[in-house]
Amino acid sequence: MYDLMGIIYFGSGHFMARFVDKHGVVWFQDGAAAGGSFVNEGYLCDYSKQGLLLKGNRRAGITVYVWRDDTAWQF
């Protein structure tokens, strides 16, 4: 089974990203606006497909998935 781990958005000369942690929390990062800080945006289960495909006026360009098995998330 694959789990969504990240989304990269492109537009206006730079990119932004969302990262989904092992608890399903979505974190947003835009280094040009927030100085590299990650901002908690809630839980992945609360997002619609459209809500994930767009971030402001930027569209998702790359999605990152990770294979999950019984040993996943053991760092």
N, C-alpha and C positions, 0 to 999 in steps of 0.2 A: 504494500500500500504506500502511496506517495502522499506527503503532506506539503502544503504550500509553506515556504519558508521566507520568501522575499519577492518584492515587486520593485522594479526600477522604472521610473517615469522620466520621459524626456521632453524638453521644450524650452524655449527662451534661452538657449545657449548653455544650459547646464542640466544636471539631473538631480532627482530626489529619489528617496527609497523608503519602502516600508519593510520591516522585518517582523516576522511572526515567531515569538519565542515558544518554548516547549509547553507553556501553559495556555497557549492560544491568544496571548496578548499581542496586539499590533502596536509596533513602535514606528514612528515617522522620523526621518532625518533629512534635513535640507541644510547642508553646510553653509550655503550662501546666506541663509536667513537666520539660522539659529546657532551659528558658530560651532556646529558639529554635535550639538546636544540631541539626544533622542527624546521624543515626546510621546507619551503614552496616549494612544487613540482608542482604547477600549479593546473589546474581544472580537476575534475573527468571526465568530458565529453571529454577531450582530450586524455584519456587513452584507449588503446585497452584491450581486455580481457587478452591477453598474458602479456601486460604491468602491469596488476594488479596481475597476478598470480605469477610473479617472481620479486625479488628485488636482483639484483646482481646474486649470485649463490644460493640464498635461494628461496624456494617455499613457497607459502601461506599455512599455516597450519590451521588457524582459520579465519573465516570471521564473522563479527558482523553486524547485521542488526537491525534497529529500526523501529517500526510501526509509520507511519506518518498519521496523520489525521488533521482536521482543527485547532487543538490546538497545534500541534507539534511545537517544537523549542521555546516555551515560557518558559523561565527559570525564 
